[in-house]
Every structure is written in structure tokens, then in C-alpha cells.
Amino acid sequence: MKPVQFHIVLKELISKQKLTVRVLSKGTKIPASTLTSYLAGKKHSYAAEHILALAEFFNVTTDYLLTGKTPNAGDLSQLPMESFFDGIVRLRIDRVKPEEKK
């Protein structure tokens, strides 16, 4: 299955919200000319700050913006826990009593 391309996802998001490139440019501080080239599918690399600004503007993940797929985080209870924390964390919890005032 071929992944959805960034410019297609961006076009759909713009269309759903009935935006213009000019409004999106003002809202994201990305030059309109850059947005136009993104929408035309002419660019194949994107500035990280542009991807982040667009994801924030549209309230989507960067994964969704780049692939059109919503990440499936799943349930942590599905992970094998027997070795999940081995070597990662050692946690010590001590009860601390406040000093009594005299």
C-alpha cells in the first residue's frame, strides 16, 4: 500500500477548514510561496519547523500530516512487562516525615 503524500494530506486539511494559502501562511508564519510549493508536491523535503507549525495549526500529529495515518498507540497492557523495565529505571521511594515543631 502506497503511503499518502504530504501535499495530499495538506490539501485535505486546508479544504476541510475552507482556508486560503494566505490565511494559513499568516497562521503558521510559513511563507505563502513555500506553502504553494508544498501543495504542488514539488518539494520532497520539508523544514521541521514548518511540519511542527502545520501540525499545531491543524491540531494533528506530525505522523498524520506526513503519512495520512493516525498512529495506533495501542494499550500498554499489551506490552510484555517481564523485561520492559530491565535496566531502564531503578526507583526508590522513601517516606519522609516532616520534622515536628518544638
Sequence and secondary structure as in RCSB ss.txt:
>XXXX:A:sequence
MKPVQFHIVLKELISKQKLTVRVLSKGTKIPASTLTSYLAGKKHSYAAEHILALAEFFNVTTDYLLTGKTPNAGD
LSQLPMESFFDGIVRLRIDRVKPEEKK
>XXXX:A:secstr
     HHHHHHHHHHHTT  HHHHHHHHT  HHHHHHHHTT  SS  HHHHHHHHHHHT  HHHHHHS       
GGGS  TTTTTTT              
